[in-house]
């Protein structure tokens, strides 16, 4: 299999150029920035409304400023980061940290919010992720896109685990803005250098791209049918990835 059938060798300006409204699904406050902040900023810059739905409160991790709880600190950080990216203020879901399950209720919440904001593009983590909240969000997003129907697209992004991209998004024009937005999450950066990790990932994603691309986000763009039939994105340009035959057909978590 040639290299060009394994990974893109050209950069995209937007993953779904015709998008009218974008809903970003984030398991925790900060995933919407670390994972796809460049994509969100590019859509906002193009005049497309971008709304993030932060599904859990992120209450189990972080060092808040004196006199404020971690949940409120993370909400404030997310609001500040959204403003930096040019996005609408984020919405906050009802779940506790590590409390997500890919059940009918989570799917219902996602579908309801997507319809409320008229989203025809949903951004969500991929099933390659490791954190259980990320995995639950990935599977719920696949079901939600199927229910939304029509021309709704799913765009999977990577946070803690690399995915198999069919799109490499050139975020060079908004790279300073993404870095500024990542810096908003002081409660998280006090625990771990996530901004350094993400910067390394976004620079690595330029490996097959022209030298003019300073940073890129690896994404998997899929229709509802493609997401359901190939959740791990192992088919690119009609060719199956060599590992496809070794990955058993996954069963969605309950």
C-alpha positions, 0 to 999 in steps of 0.5 A: 500500500502506497503512503498516499493511501495511508495518510493525506499528503495535502492539507485541508482548509476546513474539514467540511467546507459547506458547514452551516453550524458546528457543535463540538462535543467535549467530554471535559472542559478543555478537550474542545480546545486541545483536541480541535481548537484550531478547527473551531477557530477556523470555522469561527473565522469563516463566519460559521457559528461554533458551539461547544457542549462540555458534557462533564464538569471535569471535577476530578482533576486540576488545581483551581485558584484559591477560593474557587472550586475546580468545577467553577474554575474549569467553566471559567477557563472554558468560557475564556478559551471560547472567546479567544477562539471566536466561538460562542460561550460553551454549554455545560452538560449534567454529568460528573467527571468519569460519569459518561456512558454511551447510552440513550440519554447521552445520545438524546442530549447530543441530538437535542442540542445539535437540533437546537443550534442547527448543527450539520457538523458534529466534532467528537473524540474518536473510539481510539481514545483511552479515557472512558469519558472520551470513548463514551462520547465517541460512540454516543456521537456516532449514534447521534449523527445517525439519528440526526440524518440528512447531510449531518457529518461527524468529524472525529478529533484526537486528544489522548490517542492518535486516530487514523486521519483522512483529513489533515487540517492546516491550522497555521492561520490560527495557531497562535490563537489555539496556543493562547486558548490552551493557556487559558486552562491553568488548572489543568496545566498545573497538573500536566503539560497538556499544551506541550503535548498537543503542540507536539502532536499538531507539529507532528501532523505536518509530517506529510504536508508542505513546509509552509504548514506549521501546525495541523490537526488530524481529523477523520471526517465521516458520514453517518453510514461511514461512522457506523460501519467503520468507526475506527476510520480504517478505510481511506480513499477506498483502501483498508488499513493493513491492521483492519483485519486484525481489529475485531468488530467493536461492540459499543459500550453500554 
